[in-house]
Amino acid sequence: MNTILMPEFITVAVAVFAATVLIGHFLIPLLKSHKIGQTIYKLGPRWHSKKEGTPTMGGICFIISILLVMAVVYIISAIRGDSRQLLPLAFTLSLAVANGMIGFFDDYTKLIKKQNEGFTPKQKLALQIIVAVAYVAAMAFTGNLNTVLSLPYSSISIDLGWVYYVFAIILIVGMVNSTNLTDGIDGLASSLALIVGAFFAIIAFKSVDRSLELVSAALIGATSGFLVYNFHPARVFMGDTGSLFIGGLISGVAFMINKPIIVLIASSVFIFEMISSFLQVLYFKLTHGKRLFKMAPVHHHFEKSGWSEKKIVIVFSLITVVCCTAAWFAV
């Protein structure tokens, strides 16, 4: 494993971590003072009622941190004349920020303007598709998107042509919403994203990919810094602002490294969270009112089965480690 990128990786990860913790220190009291607190779903687990009013929109902490640190990295790279190689990273950060802005508007409308909802589900989905299309178009136009799909655990590669672009858009939108659905209990989405970020870092060191090294360092620093406040019992939630941003970041990496299926394997827990919600709705309709899970997404099923939040986070994290290991053997 090549460690030439290690000094920059450590510097960026530590800088994002420190900035996230520092911003969170000032932001959380500010959110509390403006009563920007989480509204608890009444049909959810009854013990979640004690979380009512916990500050949300905490994703602002790590979004600002990542953008500040990446801005410094870009300035230094521009001075050295090697900033062009970071173009895929710039597109991926833009994808993440655009999705984060969709989440921010939703959070802002519901929590600050006190309206029942921000975007309707159809409006939110339409905006996510537009953002995904823009990302895919930008990557393709600049020659950073390859339409050849490599099948894991084999030497088979298939050139999908324009179908690849459709696949990419579906994957991005699906990943963004999967991360959003996973953010339902203290520290879950942050912990899983931290592990996936570590997996990206290992790939970056193996392939000596600077863009991937930077995004993995940013993701690790952001999620570990946020966990300082988000681990059970959470002092702040990331809200749609943070979860949609992280989903955009992870899905963008899939195309930065041109290994979307491998990223899907590594992110299997996120994906199953979304699938469990889909299956719950489908089963409910087909059986005229019966439920496949006690509650969806699936982490709530385990909550209602008596698992503590800490146990769910630990077990789901261990499963993600296994998924990332399986993905590694497919690299």
GIDA-V396439 format. One record per helix or strand of 2 or more residues. SS is the DSSP state (~ for helix, > for strand). FROM is the first residue (numbers start at 0). TO is the last residue. If there is no record, write none. Layout:
# GIDA-V396439
ss/from/to
SS/FROM/TO
SS/FROM/TO
This chain:
# GIDA-V396439
ss/from/to
~/5/32
~/45/50
~/58/79
~/83/111
~/120/140
>/147/149
>/156/158
~/161/181
~/187/206
~/209/229
~/238/255
~/259/265
~/267/285
~/297/303
~/308/327
